Amino acid sequence: MFSIASSLLLVAVALAALLVVRPLRRVLLSAPLLAVYRKILPQMSDTEREALEAGTVWWEGELFRGKPDWKKLHSYPQPKLTAIEQSFLDNEVDEACRLVDDWKVSQTTYDMSPEAWQYIKDKGFLGMIIPKKYGGLEFSAYAHSQVVQKLSTRSSVLGVSVMVPNSLGPAELLLHYGTDAQKNYYLPRLAKGIEIPAFALTSPWAGSDAASIPDAGIVCKGQWQGKEVLGMRVTWDKRYITLAPLCTILGLAFRLYDPEGLLGDQKDIGITCALVPHDHPGVDIGRRHLPLNGVFTTGPTRGKDVFMPLEFIIGGPAMAGRGWRMLMECLAAGRSISLPSSNTGMAKLTARGVGAYARVRSQFKMSVGKFEGVEEALTRIGAYTYLMDATRIMTAGAIDLGEKPSVASAIAKYHVTELARKVVNDGMDVIGGKGICLGSSNFLGRAYQQVPVGITVEGANILTRSLILFGQGAIRCHPYVLKEMQAANNPDAAQALHDFDAALFGHIGFTLRNGVSALWHGLTGARFVSVPSSVAPEARRYYQQVTRFSAAFAFISDVSMLVLGGSLKRREKMSARLGDILAQMYLMSAALKRYQDVGQNADSPLLHWNLQNSRYLAQEAFKGVIGNYPSKLVAMFLNFVIFPFGRSFTVPSDEVGHQVAKLVISPSATRDRFTADCHLPKTSDEPVGALELAFAATIAAEPIDAKVREAEKRGLFANNPDANVRDIAHVAFKQGVVSVEEYAVLKRRDELRDIVVRVDDFPFDFDVATANKRNVAPSKVVMPERIAA
């Protein structure tokens, strides 16, 4: 017995020594494991590596750690506008909106008016991100987001025309990478709209796989301004390039080669970004695409063997081959602002307009917004708009903190554009025939047409979900995976083993801790998770549940990478579901941050619905991952650890949904908050203005309507053919049921209601015959004149 005990003790001591004595551990354990790891590690191209290493890790990194630091989330300052930025939003932005008639733009002129273009140039809209020393406005990222959002509630043409020069455009690249000479020349001209920029990245043969663009430049000598200089001969074929038909300066991405070694020994220099004047010899710019009648100017650009000097490279020759890294970092900033802002603006317009319409429009003697079936759509409209705005604000705030969050920006881009699709679709269902008949009185039809644009651009959403959210997030945000990969690729054998050993055993401890935490939280319902004392009592349980999800997510991610290895990269459905879990945690964090910052208990139905919905969606994503594991034994183990008592989260209750829907159709400070900064015209000849006026008039008329209905129930209007839904107010007045003052209120409401429910009509042939007599096409796409310098 003694010898057995001694033997076991010796084995335990040996194992402990093997794990604790690092030099021994490295030789006997880490070295063989490193050799195996190198064999199974998927091959990674230089562009993939640069994409992974670009940008920064922000709050999404906390969600990967299994124990988010909620105090850190609360410590991020609430984004706020300066007095100058607020004034700009209230005055210049409103005036820009007033100058654009979206129906006229999208149906007749196919571009903004010269007056509108000149205004946004003169007022600095195109230079919001440019520092004041170059003549720009030097707005914060949050102010930039606020401006784009508000412009987008008026017109996509206006929003996109301002958005693009301030996101992935030459200005952004010049600010971070340009030479002093390039900055001093171009930035003042871009700030004042003397130059109109476009950036050409997408190739017909590469699409979302932008790193594989076939566009190429060859380093060579050629003539430039009467002298022989070292330059490059570039051939490209691009499409979907926003503002290309109007641009005066074209940013261009291509792969640069140096077959003769004129710049050094490297033959394939890599992706390079250059600035090319639109009138440079050989540059072909001019035709247009028509993106679902959005008519913001976008089109193709081409060039064949176009010689340009090396000084055209952004950052000069020293930045040749650095373009992919530049683009990845700037895309992170652009994705954090542009599409989340424009799509949130679209959602706010929908929530504001459809909510008003649902209160104004009545069926069966009741506002349609009070029908439970319609309530479901209104609930999603209101709740998702709140969530989109929270995500937009938090992610834009990260940029102001100096972050370039590549994964968080991808989450924001994907989910805000997808939620916008749901919001607008629900809005169209509520307004019915009003929405499907295009015309100057239709406030939502164009938004419905253009929803797929945001979902498609800057990386198709399908690929963002299946390849980036977890595929990039698992490596970039995990505290150990990237370190292990970097160690495995380190040519210094001793340093590689040292780094791999530290990362590997840190990773093992990390996985075990999260596995134990996930099981403990599952057994206890996460009720013992510590939450900051400043958290509102009604939000406390949500913090605990997100922490539970975080531990479970970190654990299942590590198990998946261990069990599936390199095949996980190919299992896009599995990767997408893991990405869904990460994204839902980020969205929940954004909603909690919004609620914490605003501190309005009246907003609690919006918080409750979103958190209950997101935790259910996260739970179902876990279910999808576990249910599709190739190893049923591992699946059973994961299910036990993460859901020891089964899946307990359900969709939000009907009562919470009713409370949200009521907020959408009722005037309140909460409604004003989650639809803040919509452009709201004041007159009834504007569709949104008419809705606002009719909404207020309907609220004022409802007590009087109740008197009329009561009289109707008593039979006072029996057998009177004029006592119909349209004319009953007049009958009630004639019979003394309502006073002169009350009748005036009803009459005003009816006038505005009739404007709101009206749809446009046109000649039978839509003026084709008249247009033919003038020898012009009625729907001819007019190519606007290039904006003069």
VOGU-3710 file (C-alpha; in Angstrom, 3 decimals, decimal comma):
1> mfsiasslll> 0,000/0,000/0,000  2,845/2,309/0,940  4,637/1,709/-2,329  1,485/2,503/-4,360  0,944/5,729/-2,438  4,590/6,624/-2,871  4,401/5,934/-6,575  1,323/8,114/-6,948  3,021/10,888/-4,994  6,094/10,656/-7,169
11> vavalaallv> 3,928/10,838/-10,313  2,108/13,871/-8,934  5,385/15,570/-8,047  6,773/14,773/-11,508  3,692/16,183/-13,221  3,787/19,277/-11,023  7,456/19,763/-11,826  6,727/19,300/-15,513  4,089/22,028/-15,394  5,775/24,420/-12,989
21> vrplrrvlls> 9,438/24,198/-14,008  9,285/26,170/-17,235  12,579/25,084/-18,853  11,567/21,458/-18,368  8,031/22,136/-19,567  9,265/23,854/-22,696  11,517/20,973/-23,699  9,199/18,073/-22,883  5,771/19,572/-23,639  5,820/22,881/-25,461
31> apllavyrki> 8,429/22,000/-28,087  6,568/18,896/-29,396  3,248/20,763/-29,252  4,734/23,695/-31,157  5,861/21,327/-33,898  2,361/19,854/-34,160  0,781/23,326/-34,014  2,905/24,525/-36,920  1,714/21,600/-39,029  -1,993/22,155/-38,381
41> lpqmsdtere> -1,900/25,971/-38,448  -3,803/27,123/-41,572  -1,723/28,947/-44,141  -2,194/32,700/-43,975  -1,406/35,169/-46,729  0,305/38,485/-46,065  -2,948/40,329/-46,723  -4,825/38,095/-44,259  -2,137/38,735/-41,665  -2,268/42,479/-42,207
51> aleagtvwwe> -6,057/42,455/-41,944  -5,839/40,595/-38,635  -3,217/42,903/-37,199  -4,819/46,142/-38,436  -6,814/48,309/-36,107  -7,273/47,860/-32,378  -9,185/45,622/-29,992  -11,737/47,460/-27,887  -14,788/46,344/-25,892  -15,201/43,252/-28,057
61> gelfrgkpdw> -11,958/42,005/-26,473  -13,595/42,147/-23,041  -16,433/39,984/-24,315  -13,879/37,378/-25,416  -12,294/37,195/-21,972  -15,210/35,553/-20,194  -15,509/38,243/-17,531  -16,280/41,685/-18,999  -15,119/44,619/-16,900  -18,373/46,558/-16,666
71> kklhsypqpk> -16,683/49,437/-14,854  -14,529/49,884/-17,935  -17,625/50,087/-20,133  -19,152/52,692/-17,826  -15,907/54,672/-17,762  -16,042/55,325/-21,492  -17,288/58,916/-21,723  -20,736/59,520/-23,153  -20,195/61,134/-26,578  -21,353/64,750/-26,671
81> ltaieqsfld> -21,351/67,547/-29,206  -19,510/70,796/-28,682  -21,523/74,002/-28,942  -20,159/74,535/-32,464  -21,045/71,005/-33,537  -24,549/71,290/-32,060  -25,129/74,582/-33,830  -23,990/73,045/-37,111  -26,398/70,139/-36,635  -29,293/72,446/-35,807
91> nevdeacrlv> -28,683/75,020/-38,516  -26,406/74,096/-41,432  -27,574/70,473/-41,506  -31,226/71,473/-41,427  -30,648/73,955/-44,234  -28,851/71,343/-46,346  -31,846/69,037/-45,832  -34,243/71,801/-46,850  -32,350/72,313/-50,108  -32,867/68,705/-51,221
101> ddwkvsqtty> -36,184/67,408/-52,566  -35,649/63,654/-52,546  -38,481/62,871/-54,985  -37,227/65,429/-57,481  -33,659/64,248/-57,079  -34,499/60,574/-57,556  -37,075/60,997/-60,302  -36,182/64,066/-62,347  -32,730/65,600/-61,896  -30,825/62,458/-60,782
111> dmspeawqyi> -28,559/64,569/-58,627  -28,750/67,317/-56,044  -29,235/70,829/-57,329  -26,192/73,051/-57,984  -27,413/75,197/-55,094  -27,354/72,232/-52,692  -23,936/71,107/-53,893  -22,529/74,594/-53,482  -23,998/74,877/-49,998  -22,447/71,668/-48,673
121> kdkgflgmii> -19,109/72,705/-50,206  -19,190/76,224/-48,790  -20,238/75,096/-45,310  -17,522/72,462/-45,015  -19,672/69,312/-45,111  -17,036/67,570/-47,236  -14,263/68,358/-44,754  -15,747/67,350/-41,398  -12,815/65,042/-40,586  -10,127/67,446/-41,839
131> pkkygglefs> -8,240/69,474/-39,171  -8,876/73,185/-38,904  -5,290/73,994/-39,863  -6,136/72,665/-43,331  -9,461/74,516/-43,471  -11,647/71,640/-42,287  -14,255/71,522/-39,530  -12,276/69,015/-37,405  -15,444/67,479/-35,990  -15,416/64,543/-33,618
141> ayahsqvvqk> -16,361/61,116/-34,916  -19,597/61,423/-32,953  -20,432/64,764/-34,597  -19,602/63,238/-37,981  -22,022/60,401/-37,159  -24,750/62,803/-36,035  -24,513/64,821/-39,249  -24,638/61,781/-41,547  -27,544/60,335/-39,585  -29,636/63,495/-39,849
151> lstrssvlgv> -28,898/64,016/-43,543  -29,968/60,426/-44,155  -33,397/61,084/-42,659  -33,940/63,438/-45,592  -32,280/61,877/-48,624  -29,855/59,066/-49,349  -28,276/61,166/-52,096  -27,500/63,910/-49,612  -26,318/61,511/-46,918  -24,040/59,478/-49,182
161> svmvpnslgp> -22,600/62,540/-50,949  -21,426/63,891/-47,588  -20,626/60,514/-46,046  -18,145/59,204/-48,591  -15,594/62,063/-48,583  -15,529/61,796/-44,788  -15,079/58,026/-44,539  -13,057/55,796/-46,864  -11,796/58,533/-49,096  -8,524/60,228/-49,914
171> aelllhygtd> -8,869/62,618/-46,960  -8,849/59,792/-44,409  -5,838/58,133/-46,037  -3,984/61,416/-46,459  -4,502/62,368/-42,833  -2,886/59,177/-41,584  -0,363/58,340/-44,279  0,119/61,266/-46,687  3,336/63,202/-47,116  3,429/66,785/-45,872
181> aqknyylprl> 3,341/68,023/-49,461  0,262/65,897/-50,234  -1,508/67,050/-47,086  -0,710/70,716/-47,646  -1,949/70,626/-51,226  -4,949/68,319/-51,133  -6,498/68,676/-47,677  -7,427/72,394/-47,987  -8,899/71,715/-51,422  -10,863/68,725/-50,147
191> akgieipafa> -12,080/70,687/-47,134  -13,609/73,387/-49,320  -14,978/71,079/-51,989  -12,548/72,339/-54,619  -11,670/68,674/-55,038  -14,438/66,045/-55,017  -12,932/62,701/-53,962  -13,743/59,095/-54,784  -11,917/55,933/-53,824  -11,670/53,013/-56,258
201> ltspwagsda> -11,209/49,647/-54,571  -13,773/47,109/-55,795  -12,968/45,044/-58,864  -15,515/43,040/-60,890  -13,311/39,969/-60,406  -12,631/40,350/-56,686  -15,731/41,852/-55,063  -15,619/41,423/-51,290  -12,261/39,665/-51,639  -10,624/43,044/-52,124
211> asipdagivc> -7,171/41,676/-51,354  -7,304/39,728/-54,635  -7,816/42,716/-56,924  -6,284/42,052/-60,359  -5,579/45,758/-60,982  -1,844/46,136/-61,348  0,917/48,678/-61,670  4,404/48,057/-63,051  7,309/50,174/-61,836  9,016/51,730/-64,829
221> kgqwqgkevl> 10,415/54,967/-66,227  8,323/57,374/-68,232  7,679/60,986/-69,172  6,084/63,313/-66,646  5,911/67,074/-67,070  8,600/66,966/-69,764  11,060/64,853/-67,794  11,887/61,171/-67,531  10,975/60,046/-64,034  10,552/56,819/-62,136
231> gmrvtwdkry> 6,885/55,928/-62,033  4,431/53,132/-62,671  2,213/52,042/-65,504  -1,177/51,133/-64,017  -4,121/49,195/-65,451  -7,408/48,984/-63,576  -11,095/48,196/-63,988  -13,276/49,201/-61,032  -16,994/49,452/-60,350  -19,399/50,612/-57,620
241> itlaplctil> -17,182/53,635/-57,006  -19,250/56,234/-55,176  -18,826/59,809/-56,448  -16,612/58,574/-59,303  -18,763/60,270/-61,985  -18,305/63,605/-60,190  -14,856/63,239/-58,714  -11,908/65,458/-59,466  -9,433/63,299/-57,555  -9,498/59,506/-57,626
251> glafrlydpe> -8,029/57,311/-54,933  -6,905/54,075/-56,527  -5,919/50,706/-55,036  -3,843/48,282/-57,109  -1,088/45,716/-56,706  2,349/47,094/-57,557  5,081/44,984/-59,157  8,739/45,796/-59,734  10,016/43,167/-62,201  13,185/45,136/-63,059
261> gllgdqkdig> 14,120/45,803/-59,452  14,027/49,573/-59,861  12,931/50,067/-56,237  14,777/47,122/-54,666  14,851/43,352/-54,552  11,139/42,799/-53,947  9,279/41,982/-57,155  5,727/41,827/-55,768  5,595/45,001/-53,712  1,945/44,586/-52,736
271> itcalvphdh> -1,271/46,569/-52,680  -0,627/50,273/-53,097  -2,879/53,339/-52,883  -2,421/56,343/-55,143  -4,133/59,673/-55,798  -4,867/60,334/-59,466  -6,457/63,521/-60,905  -9,596/62,705/-62,905  -8,176/64,451/-65,973  -4,836/62,653/-65,864
281> pgvdigrrhl> -4,141/61,194/-69,345  -5,669/57,732/-69,697  -8,106/57,950/-66,764  -11,603/56,893/-67,849  -14,358/58,326/-65,621  -17,855/59,381/-66,554  -20,625/56,786/-66,751  -22,963/55,891/-63,881  -24,599/53,013/-62,101  -28,205/53,307/-60,912
291> plngvfttgp> -28,271/51,718/-57,419  -31,959/50,905/-56,922  -33,044/54,439/-57,815  -30,866/55,862/-55,057  -29,170/57,993/-57,736  -26,283/59,000/-55,520  -23,506/59,232/-58,059  -21,623/55,984/-58,377  -20,029/54,336/-61,359  -17,108/52,499/-62,923
301> trgkdvfmpl> -13,626/53,769/-63,660  -10,956/52,232/-65,869  -7,477/52,820/-67,129  -5,077/50,969/-69,420  -1,301/51,329/-69,023  -1,698/54,762/-67,452  1,694/56,168/-66,519  1,883/58,107/-63,268  4,848/59,223/-61,170  5,633/57,538/-57,870
311> efiiggpama> 4,719/60,769/-56,096  1,073/59,886/-56,772  1,369/57,120/-54,144  -0,287/58,189/-50,894  2,618/58,678/-48,538  5,093/58,681/-51,414  7,294/55,791/-52,592  8,009/54,746/-48,996  4,359/53,652/-48,656  4,368/51,480/-51,782
321> grgwrmlmec> 2,954/48,069/-50,865  1,455/49,344/-47,600  -1,974/49,979/-49,057  -3,790/46,966/-47,658  -2,880/47,843/-44,080  -3,885/51,435/-44,736  -7,237/50,365/-46,116  -7,981/47,927/-43,295  -7,392/50,566/-40,636  -9,396/53,214/-42,455
331> laagrsislp> -12,211/50,797/-43,225  -12,548/50,168/-39,492  -13,072/53,871/-38,861  -15,422/54,260/-41,822  -17,510/51,219/-40,903  -17,823/52,550/-37,364  -19,484/55,730/-38,614  -20,809/55,787/-42,165  -23,204/52,882/-42,593  -24,314/52,661/-38,943
341> ssntgmaklt> -25,149/56,386/-39,064  -26,964/56,434/-42,390  -28,981/53,311/-41,598  -29,867/54,527/-38,125  -31,128/57,722/-39,758  -33,297/55,603/-42,031  -34,667/53,717/-39,018  -35,399/56,899/-37,084  -37,306/58,317/-40,038  -39,302/55,070/-40,175
351> argvgayarv> -40,027/55,018/-36,448  -41,056/58,651/-36,411  -43,114/58,570/-39,595  -44,708/55,141/-39,278  -45,475/55,704/-35,598  -47,303/58,909/-36,487  -49,100/57,247/-39,411  -50,238/54,350/-37,223  -51,821/56,819/-34,796  -53,395/59,000/-37,505
361> rsqfkmsvgk> -54,732/56,192/-39,700  -57,801/54,464/-38,298  -59,651/51,300/-39,225  -62,733/49,872/-37,519  -62,974/53,123/-35,517  -59,568/52,637/-33,911  -56,025/53,782/-34,716  -54,296/50,980/-36,606  -51,354/51,223/-34,215  -53,526/49,842/-31,432
371> fegveealtr> -54,242/46,541/-33,206  -52,115/43,783/-31,666  -50,979/42,538/-35,061  -49,703/45,984/-36,000  -48,227/46,334/-32,510  -45,796/43,530/-33,277  -44,329/45,462/-36,186  -44,301/48,733/-34,244  -42,531/46,996/-31,363  -39,693/45,855/-33,586
381> igaytylmda> -39,497/49,283/-35,228  -39,145/51,085/-31,901  -36,902/48,575/-30,153  -34,520/48,064/-33,062  -34,229/51,813/-33,656  -33,198/52,233/-30,007  -30,663/49,399/-30,331  -29,243/50,709/-33,606  -28,794/54,167/-32,130  -27,097/52,766/-29,035
391> trimtagaid> -24,709/50,716/-31,186  -23,983/53,677/-33,463  -23,212/56,012/-30,563  -20,995/53,579/-28,667  -18,998/52,563/-31,744  -18,502/56,146/-32,950  -17,418/57,011/-29,415  -14,663/54,412/-29,696  -13,178/56,318/-32,643  -13,082/59,479/-30,534
401> lgekpsvasa> -11,160/57,510/-27,907  -8,474/56,805/-30,513  -9,583/53,268/-31,301  -9,789/51,628/-34,726  -11,949/48,670/-33,723  -11,964/46,318/-36,694  -14,261/43,670/-35,179  -16,627/46,072/-33,394  -16,978/48,109/-36,575  -17,854/44,958/-38,526
411> iakyhvtela> -20,492/44,069/-35,911  -21,945/47,571/-36,111  -21,971/47,585/-39,911  -23,553/44,147/-40,210  -26,215/44,386/-37,523  -27,251/48,007/-37,971  -27,797/47,499/-41,703  -29,663/44,232/-41,105  -31,845/45,800/-38,417  -32,549/48,719/-40,758
421> rkvvndgmdv> -33,864/46,205/-43,279  -36,234/44,782/-40,650  -37,356/48,218/-39,479  -38,125/49,491/-42,970  -39,845/46,239/-43,980  -42,055/46,446/-40,899  -42,737/50,094/-41,653  -43,870/49,232/-45,158  -46,208/46,574/-43,755  -47,823/49,095/-41,428
431> iggkgiclgs> -48,404/51,851/-43,984  -49,494/49,352/-46,659  -50,635/50,910/-49,928  -49,219/54,265/-48,870  -45,759/52,728/-49,005  -45,916/50,913/-52,316  -47,105/53,858/-54,422  -44,101/56,000/-55,195  -44,507/59,741/-55,427  -43,667/62,968/-53,681
441> snflgrayqq> -45,976/62,128/-50,747  -44,345/58,736/-50,069  -41,866/59,141/-47,212  -40,662/55,516/-47,052  -40,664/54,011/-50,545  -37,175/55,127/-51,521  -35,747/53,929/-48,212  -37,292/50,518/-48,881  -35,644/50,418/-52,300  -32,242/51,405/-50,971
451> vpvgitvega> -31,991/49,173/-47,890  -29,983/46,511/-49,810  -27,339/49,076/-50,750  -25,966/49,395/-47,215  -26,152/45,635/-46,777  -24,075/45,110/-49,911  -21,381/47,787/-49,766  -18,169/47,752/-47,705  -18,252/43,960/-47,690  -21,407/41,944/-48,311
461> niltrslilf> -23,201/41,139/-45,050  -23,234/37,403/-45,730  -19,441/37,382/-45,840  -19,132/39,774/-42,911  -21,144/37,379/-40,760  -19,616/34,136/-41,943  -15,964/35,162/-42,288  -15,187/38,264/-40,240  -17,164/38,497/-37,000  -15,758/35,303/-35,508
471> gqgairchpy> -13,128/34,392/-38,090  -11,246/37,621/-37,431  -12,608/38,145/-33,941  -11,442/34,786/-32,591  -7,865/35,572/-33,497  -7,825/39,331/-32,996  -9,764/39,545/-29,732  -8,719/36,341/-27,990  -6,038/37,039/-25,359  -3,810/34,137/-26,473
481> vlkemqaann> -4,584/32,840/-29,985  -2,803/35,602/-31,906  0,207/35,308/-29,589  0,387/31,558/-30,300  0,199/32,166/-34,045  2,867/34,854/-33,929  5,120/32,564/-31,898  4,637/29,718/-34,380  5,654/32,000/-37,245  8,696/33,433/-35,470
491> pdaaqalhdf> 11,914/32,302/-37,245  13,884/32,695/-33,983  13,499/29,171/-32,585  14,385/30,000/-28,982  12,137/33,044/-28,799  9,356/31,181/-30,592  9,425/28,367/-28,024  9,530/30,839/-25,118  6,549/32,834/-26,438  4,570/29,760/-27,451
501> daalfghigf> 5,007/28,154/-24,050  3,778/31,289/-22,259  0,816/31,698/-24,575  -0,105/28,008/-24,607  -0,236/27,520/-20,852  -1,895/30,868/-20,363  -4,468/29,679/-22,905  -4,985/26,361/-21,088  -5,604/28,130/-17,791  -7,893/30,616/-19,506
511> tlrngvsalw> -9,991/27,824/-21,039  -10,308/25,887/-17,795  -11,320/28,999/-15,849  -13,997/29,866/-18,380  -15,303/26,309/-18,474  -15,708/26,313/-14,689  -17,269/29,798/-14,787  -19,708/28,818/-17,538  -20,865/25,775/-15,570  -21,131/27,740/-12,309
521> hgltgarfvs> -23,116/30,539/-13,958  -25,372/27,964/-15,594  -26,035/26,203/-12,304  -26,697/29,449/-10,410  -28,358/31,464/-13,161  -25,393/33,887/-12,895  -26,966/35,392/-9,773  -23,624/35,666/-7,991  -21,907/37,676/-10,729  -20,604/40,954/-9,320
531> vpssvapear> -22,139/44,033/-10,940  -21,172/47,692/-10,340  -23,313/49,325/-7,670  -24,119/52,217/-10,018  -26,159/49,922/-12,291  -29,907/50,566/-12,322  -31,778/47,792/-10,450  -33,908/46,958/-13,506  -30,745/46,373/-15,575  -28,748/44,360/-13,026
541> ryyqqvtrfs> -29,778/40,877/-14,166  -28,862/41,675/-17,762  -25,257/42,464/-16,794  -25,065/39,134/-15,007  -26,501/37,254/-17,961  -24,131/38,858/-20,475  -21,261/37,845/-18,182  -22,602/34,285/-18,241  -22,728/34,377/-22,029  -19,200/35,768/-22,161
551> aafafisdvs> -17,758/32,889/-20,119  -19,703/30,331/-22,158  -18,650/31,979/-25,411  -14,967/32,049/-24,473  -15,157/28,375/-23,497  -17,039/27,145/-26,565  -14,705/29,163/-28,803  -11,635/27,481/-27,356  -13,212/24,031/-27,521  -14,231/24,666/-31,138
561> mlvlggslkr> -10,746/25,762/-32,142  -9,248/22,736/-30,372  -11,685/20,140/-31,711  -12,191/21,520/-35,223  -8,764/23,069/-35,747  -8,153/24,511/-39,189  -11,456/23,132/-40,462  -13,285/25,779/-38,423  -12,173/28,330/-41,018  -14,068/26,341/-43,671
571> rekmsarlgd> -17,135/25,738/-41,510  -18,662/29,107/-42,259  -22,070/28,301/-40,766  -20,440/27,335/-37,485  -18,250/30,427/-37,572  -21,270/32,610/-38,363  -23,185/31,299/-35,325  -20,210/31,933/-33,065  -20,056/35,417/-34,551  -23,752/35,853/-33,780
581> ilaqmylmsa> -23,060/35,195/-30,092  -20,261/37,760/-29,998  -22,384/40,290/-31,873  -25,405/39,871/-29,606  -23,203/40,453/-26,565  -21,859/43,615/-28,177  -25,368/44,843/-28,992  -26,509/44,121/-25,437  -23,496/46,020/-24,113  -24,384/49,000/-26,304
591> alkryqdvgq> -27,988/49,036/-25,051  -26,825/48,784/-21,425  -24,308/51,581/-21,982  -27,005/53,761/-23,535  -29,355/53,126/-20,630  -26,613/53,807/-18,093  -25,621/57,082/-19,764  -29,116/58,435/-20,340  -30,503/57,173/-17,050  -34,148/57,365/-18,060
601> nadspllhwn> -36,422/54,826/-16,411  -39,103/55,706/-18,950  -36,901/54,043/-21,583  -36,918/50,718/-19,719  -39,391/48,948/-22,076  -36,912/49,514/-24,922  -34,079/48,110/-22,812  -36,101/45,115/-21,607  -37,322/44,129/-25,072  -33,874/44,379/-26,665
611> lqnsrylaqe> -31,995/42,564/-23,903  -34,589/39,798/-23,714  -34,572/39,435/-27,487  -30,769/39,471/-27,786  -30,203/36,958/-25,000  -32,715/34,629/-26,686  -30,921/35,034/-30,036  -27,561/34,398/-28,360  -28,969/31,277/-26,704  -30,257/29,997/-30,054
621> afkgvignyp> -26,855/30,664/-31,643  -25,250/28,532/-28,924  -27,834/25,867/-29,726  -26,927/26,031/-33,413  -23,219/25,610/-32,686  -23,666/22,712/-30,270  -26,287/20,984/-32,412  -23,975/20,889/-35,405  -20,848/19,595/-33,705  -19,341/16,654/-35,607
631> sklvamflnf> -18,632/14,951/-32,278  -21,855/14,205/-30,416  -19,879/13,444/-27,258  -18,308/16,914/-27,291  -21,723/18,410/-28,056  -23,261/16,689/-25,031  -20,411/17,945/-22,848  -20,799/21,533/-24,075  -24,551/21,438/-23,624  -24,107/20,276/-20,035
641> vifpfgrsft> -21,547/22,954/-19,196  -23,408/25,864/-20,829  -27,038/24,845/-20,254  -27,031/22,442/-17,276  -30,773/23,003/-16,732  -31,678/23,490/-20,381  -32,328/26,647/-22,345  -34,407/29,031/-20,255  -34,446/32,282/-22,219  -37,568/33,111/-24,226
651> vpsdevghqv> -38,619/35,855/-26,607  -39,838/39,133/-25,056  -43,337/39,001/-23,620  -46,343/40,524/-25,336  -46,695/42,980/-22,453  -43,196/44,384/-22,961  -43,890/44,565/-26,679  -47,112/46,448/-26,009  -45,223/48,995/-23,908  -42,674/49,556/-26,690
661> aklvispsat> -45,357/49,905/-29,375  -47,185/52,429/-27,211  -43,998/54,516/-27,050  -43,797/54,533/-30,849  -47,307/55,941/-31,337  -47,518/58,234/-28,309  -45,884/61,637/-27,807  -43,282/61,457/-25,028  -39,733/62,403/-24,127  -38,738/58,771/-24,752
671> rdrftadchl> -40,117/58,864/-28,296  -38,242/62,099/-28,914  -35,024/60,544/-27,593  -34,951/57,417/-29,730  -35,994/59,344/-32,847  -33,814/62,377/-32,079  -32,238/64,401/-34,884  -34,641/63,537/-37,655  -35,093/66,355/-40,127  -38,685/67,417/-39,450
681> pktsdepvga> -40,172/69,929/-41,902  -42,770/72,280/-40,446  -45,269/72,453/-43,297  -47,976/70,084/-44,532  -46,729/70,163/-48,125  -43,815/67,974/-47,019  -44,791/64,340/-46,304  -42,929/64,124/-42,987  -44,128/67,597/-42,023  -47,719/66,559/-42,743
691> lelafaatia> -47,258/63,466/-40,568  -45,921/65,514/-37,673  -48,819/67,970/-37,877  -51,412/65,232/-38,316  -49,975/63,290/-35,380  -50,330/66,286/-33,063  -53,804/67,069/-34,429  -54,904/63,450/-33,912  -53,793/63,451/-30,277  -55,688/66,696/-29,705
701> aepidakvre> -58,826/65,319/-31,397  -59,020/61,952/-29,599  -61,045/63,151/-26,551  -63,517/64,796/-28,927  -63,666/61,626/-31,040  -64,654/59,764/-27,875  -67,650/62,095/-27,435  -68,687/61,523/-31,056  -68,438/57,738/-30,700  -70,517/57,829/-27,542
711> aekrglfann> -73,223/59,821/-29,354  -73,077/57,323/-32,193  -73,600/54,450/-29,752  -76,673/56,204/-28,389  -78,099/56,248/-31,914  -77,981/60,010/-32,435  -76,736/59,565/-36,007  -78,918/56,628/-36,960  -79,949/56,441/-40,636  -77,842/59,473/-41,526
721> pdanvrdiah> -75,810/58,547/-44,645  -73,363/61,379/-43,935  -72,374/59,812/-40,593  -69,492/57,893/-42,192  -65,871/57,672/-41,197  -64,970/60,645/-43,379  -67,850/63,063/-42,642  -69,059/62,161/-39,162  -67,418/65,195/-37,545  -69,583/67,485/-39,662
731> vafkqgvvsv> -72,719/65,555/-38,681  -71,776/65,710/-34,986  -71,332/69,470/-35,236  -74,671/69,952/-37,014  -76,440/67,992/-34,268  -74,749/69,899/-31,450  -72,662/66,996/-30,156  -69,453/69,050/-30,443  -68,866/72,769/-30,019  -67,533/75,191/-32,603
741> eeyavlkrrd> -64,056/74,964/-31,059  -64,182/71,185/-30,954  -65,383/71,007/-34,527  -62,435/73,178/-35,599  -60,075/70,674/-33,962  -61,763/67,752/-35,728  -61,843/69,569/-39,044  -58,126/70,398/-38,858  -57,338/66,795/-37,971  -59,409/65,544/-40,907
751> elrdivvrvd> -57,679/67,899/-43,343  -54,251/66,725/-42,236  -55,364/63,074/-42,119  -56,501/63,310/-45,717  -53,116/64,690/-46,744  -51,319/61,889/-44,893  -53,342/59,005/-46,356  -53,238/60,418/-49,892  -51,060/58,675/-52,477  -49,750/60,127/-55,712
761> dfpfdfdvat> -51,172/59,420/-59,158  -49,824/60,130/-62,624  -50,987/60,285/-66,258  -51,757/56,891/-67,756  -48,567/56,871/-69,843  -46,450/58,653/-67,205  -45,952/61,525/-69,683  -44,209/59,276/-72,219  -46,135/60,831/-75,109  -45,367/64,363/-73,963
771> ankrnvapsk> -41,718/63,485/-73,531  -41,615/61,935/-77,008  -42,976/65,129/-78,512  -40,058/66,949/-76,929  -37,751/64,177/-78,184  -36,449/63,377/-74,667  -36,757/60,259/-72,575  -39,086/60,751/-69,571  -36,785/58,798/-67,284  -33,482/59,697/-68,859
781> vvmperiaa> -30,607/59,483/-66,407  -29,117/62,941/-66,599  -25,381/63,066/-66,100  -24,743/66,107/-63,897  -22,033/68,518/-64,838  -18,773/67,903/-63,005  -18,542/70,181/-60,015  -16,394/73,099/-61,073  -13,372/73,975/-59,012
//
